[in-house]
Every structure is written in C-alpha cells, then in structure tokens.
Amino acid sequence: MRFEIMRLDDIDGTAVDSTVVDAASVNRIVMQAASIGQRLYIRPADTATR
C-alpha cells in the first residue's frame, strides 16, 4: 500500500509539499517529523498516483 504524505505549513496548515511513499517508509518519515515538531497529513495514495 502507498501513502501520500503532505508536509503542512506551521502558520496556516496549508500543504507545502507532498510525496508518495510505500508503507515501510511511513514510520521513518513520521519519526523524523516528530523529532523536529513538523506537522504532516497522511492519507492512502490514489492508485493512479505514482
């Protein structure tokens, strides 16, 4: 399964950038974001997104 991870702006919460990753990478990205206080929005990726 693949997930879209969007990094959110600290001021207004808008998406700054996004990436699509496999399930194995989600934990690593979440841990990195947590260590620096970064906000993320994670959702299942559209099957057409690559």
Secondary structure as UniProt FT lines:
FT   STRAND          2..8
FT   TURN            10..12
FT   STRAND          15..22
FT   HELIX           23..36
FT   STRAND          39..44
FT   TURN            47..48
//
